Amino acid sequence: MYLAKLEIFGFKSFAQKTTIGFSEGVTSIVGPNGCGKTNIVDAIRWCLGEQKSSALRSDKMENVIFNGTTNRKPMGMAEVSLTIENTKGILPTEYTDITITRRIFRSGESEYLLNKNLCRLKDIVNLFMDTGIGANAYSVIELKMVETILSNKAEERRTMFEEAAGVNKYKLRRRLALRKLDEVKIDLTRVNDIVSEVSKKVSSLERQAKKADRYNNLSTTLREKELDLAEREMCLFSIQTVEANKLREENQQIKNQLESNITKSTDELDSFKNNLTGAESKLKQKRDEVADYTEKAYNVKNIISISNERINSLLANTDRYNKELDELKIQLEETTKNIKSKKLEIEETREKNRLKQVEQQLIVKKAKEYKDHLDEKREKLKTHSDVTVTKLKQLSDQENLLFNTQHALNDKNEEITGLNNKILQLTNDVAKTVGFIENLTVERDSVAKKLEEAESNYTKKLIEKEELESGLNKLRESELELKALINGLEDKIIFVQNLVDNLEGVSKGTKFLFENNDWADNEIALLANVGNTDENYRLAVEAALRNNLNNILLFSLNDLKEGIKYLKENDLGRASFYLLNKDNADNKKFSEKIINFFSNGRRKNIENSDGFISWTSPLINTDKRWSRFFDKILKQFAVVNNLETAVQLSLKHPGFSFTTLSGDYADSSGIIESGAPPKVDDSLFGKKQLIDELKDKLPEKKKELEDLSLKIKMQEEKINQIDLRLLSEEGKMLVNDLANIEKQVAQFEFEKSKADDEIENTHTIIKELAASANKIDNKRTELSAKLEKLYEEQSEDDLLKMRLEKEFNKYEEEHNSIISKINALNLELERYLGEIKSLENSVNQAENNTKTINNTISKRKVDIQSASDEISTIKITAEEKELEYGKLENKKEELRKDEIEIESDYNKLKEEITALEKEQRKYINDKESVLDSIRDADIKLNEIKIKKENLIEQIDENYSITIEQKLFDDLDSFNFTEVRGDVHNLKVKIRNLGPINLLAYSEFEEERSRMEFLIKQRDDLVASEKDIVKTIDEINHTAQSQFLETFNSIRENFIKVFRILFDPGDEVDLQLE
């Protein structure tokens, strides 16, 4: 499969249709910068489905269309066609030539064509998936993609590896499968909601149909009983009417006599009440006078108390004001003294400041005089220094010339001495070189032997390291497999735990009972969750327990009643219970013991049969408290080797049931269940124990993973300990040593020959140097005489310079001293000014405090005088109120005595009136009793009349029948209460039935059919969900295996290539994070 042809029309710079053919081999497209070479790569990438405009170097996708020039209009469409030869059948199609076309219009619309037929982008992507061809694949490569290969980003490198491994199709399938799984879960949730809703409706319609049936039966019975009761009640009402009229006439006569007695007692009572009213008026008047004087006395007493408290408060304030005055006077005296003291300090400081200013002016004048002298001395010193510098330069030139001459002479002498030494040294070197050549020859033989041993050791270690790396790769593969197994175990634990927590597969009623278990006083459990068995027997045990797995295990009959009551009251559907009978074997009847005896004999016959494996009950692993449930349920169940044996034994031994290891079932009634064995994950029995087993297994696998990781670490340490680089370096060093030795031997031989020639040349040079040294010595003598004369002149100049510098330094020190004094005086003047300002601020603040203290003293004196005046006024008022309080108390006592006399007369009249009222009340009570009896009779007559009318109306309304008046001889013995109770109970039962839907039967059948259809759909969705999960697991496993295989291949090749390109001892590796 290779690219055969590329056709471009209207794409970027290709305004005209351009066809580029690609023959076998390499095709190069050459051109200057900006001619559109990169646009060809963009066209191929765009045709293969590139969706990012930035990858095509455009702001938006429409910009890839030719935009026009000054001489050419823009185009409205761009089209690129790519022709690929599929001669080897790599692409999944029967065509040998495949042409992919992509178009885009200015409107933004796009088209994809496959062999000139419209298709989707998805079709093109699927066609080239895992072929290495794609918009972002490395079949179309540009500069930035090379940078990606060399990038340090693990994500980009992993993407490249996944493309090489060809797992993109698995990733796409996994993504689609996950999307499908989400859709199935959503559909399953929706179907479950609909099933739940329809289930409620079916349950409701079923109850309504049953209610309609009960309603018909109760209505018939009620009609018979209610009509008979109505006729008897009509007869009874007639008899009760006659008796009530007679009793009413007797009570009317008694009422008339009582009314006469009440009128007489009322007249007497009115007379006494008039007298009582006068006495009550006098008593009230007197009490008001007593209360008035009591209130006045209280008010006066209160004023006296307030006056005393005010006097005490004023006295306390006066004491406090006096103390405050004393303190203020002391404070005023101290402040005045402080002001005087501060003012004296200000005057003294000002005087000091004035004297310092005078002293400053004198010192400044003196400093100016010294500065003028100092400038004069500095000028003289500068002039002398310039003359001295000129003479020093002449002296220095003569010294340098003499030094150079002497140095030249010394050099000639030293050179002659050196040459003589050199001749001696060369002679010694020649002798040493001969010895070195002999020693190096011996050392060369030794290094050659060591090099041979090092190369052998390197080869051995290289083989050992490759073997260790191969073992490490296997350990890492095992580690990845173990990690995948651990992840699978953890996912399975979560999955099974969710099944147990959500009670999957049980009825709605059972779920509600377990979610709200307050109804049970004792422990409850689901049979499927309390036991377990060996994996070999799981299918056999579950087949035996198939009808009991969702049973709720109970120990108490009361719990059973409460559970059923809870389901009925909350309309929660149905649930299966299993109640254990607590009767012991000793309490069994004799007949049961005989049956068990014969049953044991039959059990022994079954045990001796061919194909028998075990009784089912012993295969259950459970707690002791639950074992009795399994013993009772599985008492007549046995496990056999195959279905044929199960059928034969079920026919031969009635009353027993048989299951096989593959989950088949057979019993004596002819029921046989068989087929494909269920999956282990679909098993309902032993889920909790399965979780425990998985949780127990998980730490073991994690421990294995830790051990394996430790082995990998140890293996890596062993590999790291084999330092091929060090061995290689040792070999290189030995090679270098050998080469160096051979080079040294050649060098020494060369040096020996060179030294002989050099000795002869040196003797000639010594003779020439001796003649030159004599000439230089004569010139040195002349220069020494001139230099002595210059030294004498330099000494005289130095003495004059020292005298001038001494005078200059003296004037400079005195001038600096004067400047320091001026600076000190300036600082002191500033300090005096600061002190003056601070003292003035203190004086101003003290004067303000003095004013404040004087104002406070004046105010306190006024307060003391005001308090004294107020105390005098309050004392006078208090004495007046004391006299007034005594008079009011005396008057109150006189009025109190008059009140007591009037109250005594009032009480006597009240006692007489009470006696008369008691007598009158007796008459009235008797009259009321008689009136009650009359009213009761009237009410009874009215009730009888209403009851008759209601009864007639009720019967007519309910049954459209008019009641006839009949006589009954058994009215006295007839139990009206019991019959009314029966009628009432029937009505209550009918009323409790609620609204009756007589069409419930037809609606029930219709909704039940709908629910069965929906349940079938839900089961299909559940099966689909499991299939998708299984598919995802298979995709994950296949993709992981394929990726690891490719990764290991790339890793091995990478290590080999690296060692070829670099030193064999250098280390490199690829690792998965």
Secondary structure, DSSP 4 states (H G I P E B T S, - for coil): -EEEEEEEESBTTB-S-EEEE--SS-------TTSSHHHHHHHHHHHTT---TGGGT-SSGGGGB----SSSPPPSEEEEEEEEE-TT--SSSS-SEEEEEEEEETTS-EEEEETTEEE-HHHHHHHHTTTT-STTSTTS--HHHHHHHT---HHHHHHHHHHHHT-HHHHHHHHHHHHHHHHHHHHHHHHHHHHHHHHHHHHHHHHHHHHHHHHHHHHHHHHHHHHHHHHHHHHHHHHHHHHHHHHHHHHHHHHHHHHHHHHHHHHHHHHHHHHHHHHHHHHHHHHHHHHHHHHHHHHHHHHHHHHHHHHHHHHHHHHHHHHHHHHHHHHHHHHHHHHHHHHHHHHHHHHHHHHHHHHHHHHHHHHHHHHHHHHHHHHHHHHHHHHHHHHHHHHHHHHHHHHHHHHHHHHHHHHHHHHHHHHHHHHHHHHHHHHHHHHHHHHHHHHHHHHHHHHHHHHHHHHHHHHHHHHHHHHHHHHHHHHHHHHHHHHHHHHHHHHHHTTTTS-HHHHHHHHSGGG-SS--EEGGGSEE--GGGHHHHHHHTTTTTTPEEES-HHHHHHHHHHHHHTT-----EEEPP---GGGS-HHHHHHHHHHHHHHHHHHTSTTEEEESGGG-EE-HHHHHHHHHHTTTEEEESSHHHHHHHHHHSTT-EEEETTS-EEETTS-EE-SSPPPGGG--TTHHHHHHHHHHHHHHHHHHHHHHHHHHHHHHHHHHHS-HHHHHHHHHHHHHHHHHHHHHHHHHHHHHHHHHHHHHHHHHHHHHHHHHHHHHHHHHHHHHHHHHHHHHHHHHHHHHHHHHHHHHHHHHHHHHHHHHHHHHHHHHHHHHHHHHHHHHHHHHHHHHHHHHHHHHHHHHHHHHHHHHHHHHHHHHHHHHHHHHHHHHHHHHHHHHHHHHHHHHHHHHHHHHHHHHHHHHHHHHHHHHHHHHHHHHHHHHHHHHHHHHHHHHHHHHHHH--PPPP---TTTTT--HHHHHHHHHHHHHHHHHT-S--TTHHHHHHHHHHHHHHHHHHHHHHHHHHHHHHHHHHHHHHHHHHHHHHHHHHHHHHHHHHHHHHS-TT--------
